[in-house]
Amino acid sequence: MHIKIDRNSRTPIYIQIRNQIRAMIFDGRLPPGSLLPPERKLAESLGVNRSTVLTAYRELKADGLADPHVGRGTVVLSVMSEVSESHNEFDPPLYSQFFSQISERANDPLLRDLLVMANRADVISFSAGISAFETDPVEALHGIEEEIINQPNHEALKHTPTEGFWSLREAIADLMQKRGISVSPDEILVLSGSQQGIDIAARVFIDPGDVVIVEEPSFFSALQIFSAAGARIIGVPVDDQGMRVDVLEQLLQRYRPKLIYTMPTYQNPSGVSMALERRRRLLELAFRRKVLIMEDDPYSEIRFEGARKPCLKELDPYGYVIYLSTFSKILFPGIRIGWVAAPRLIIHQFAMIKQLQDLHANSISQWIVERFLRSGRYEDHVRRISEEYRVKRDIMLDALLDRPIPGMEWIKPAGGYYLWCKLPEGTPNMSLLVNAAERGVSYVPGTAFYLGGKGGQYMRLNFTYPSREDIPAGIERLKEAITATLEKTPQKYPAEERSIKPIV
Ligand SMILES: Cc1ncc(COP(=O)(O)O)c(C=O)c1O
């Protein structure tokens, strides 16, 4: 019997148990005559007191749904006729029966769980992909909010057009210019975070059954969004030069995709950047096969070393690239401002969908970002956080190299937010996640970035959010968790035969 307890919920645990068993009885998963698990056993498996389960069973008895028999256990009653009579008109309906296919497909709790983990004081979080709060960035916004609220005409409290407030669109066009991309402000639409841009793209371009090409691994929210839209998702492997464009070429012949979704620079999760020749080849292929490319670029300005690579949009002479970016990684995720840059007709279509979703991005946030961009402090700010994040990346790499775990490999990222690690062969992914959580450290398991259960041998570690002091402590906890997990797992190869190979 699968019962999920939400310890953060305000609903008492015995009611959560009662409600879930009720739902199973009503939808036939627990037919009349079946036995509920013994109280002690269920209590053990859920990690709750026996009295909690006892109370839940008493409630079920009071509802006329189950009958505890001494010696036989608790039996599910034949409910259909009695239930309709005894059904309390104030009982809630079985809401899940009303859910659409799209919402059923969008039921992965990963993102929510990661946000909860990142906020827990006892956990060192390498899981959330968010900016640091302990360094200077908050400073950058000081005074701006007050200035906006005190505007004599309260502009920031009014509606803005769906495409975004014009002065911000101009400021973003200037920023794009610095990234090497020439677009006019009316080719920009301001989003409530760039994730919204992926969702709108799915609604604008994808009908159920259409093929979308993604990198393998790819950003988990994009996978969830395209799956929820009913797309057929085909993965192209990534190596240390980015997407394998040779493999893409074969796939483009076989499938006729509508869209290629790619993160060419400091990819989430692998941290790798696509080589320049591959970028050119990708554009050529998209043009030849008439496939649109969505270039998701949240991280390219967070560069630690190496030359800046041009964005696909900068290199695109054909008009096939839809460019997506965000202020979440440079400023703060809670500001929820991103943007899409594309030809006017596409911007118009995106605006039509966005209008249905939320009318426009939050006006105050748009003003904050506009003021900040126009304050002249942006470049300096990016330089400072990039330096801070480079230091943190190095602290994490040093901690991993200090008494390394045999068989663990990683890619040293030249920018961005993440370290992508390969676990020693045979490490059971799920046990490790539990062991790590018990030791107070979190990461994102590789399976989140693949479809169909692949990626179990990888994990993604974020180095921007935890403090400099917490990083070595968290890596120590992680190593302990890996060692403990491996000790409990029979190994194919002895430890000395597993090599230490940082791919640096
Ligand atoms: C590749 C990529 N795209 C989009 C997003 C979402 O960003 P936003 O906060 O702007 O919705 C993220 C956040 O982690 C990301 O890594």
The ligand as an ORCA input file, in Angstrom:
! r2SCAN-3c Opt
* xyz 0 1
  C      18.656     26.193    -18.300
  C      17.646     26.904    -17.469
  N      16.598     27.493    -18.058
  C      15.663     28.135    -17.347
  C      15.743     28.196    -15.980
  C      14.634     28.881    -15.230
  O      14.971     30.157    -14.856
  P      13.880     31.194    -14.309
  O      14.131     31.327    -12.867
  O      14.158     32.451    -15.073
  O      12.527     30.661    -14.641
  C      16.807     27.584    -15.317
  C      16.867     27.584    -13.862
  O      17.521     26.793    -13.234
  C      17.789     26.929    -16.086
  O      18.829     26.305    -15.523
*
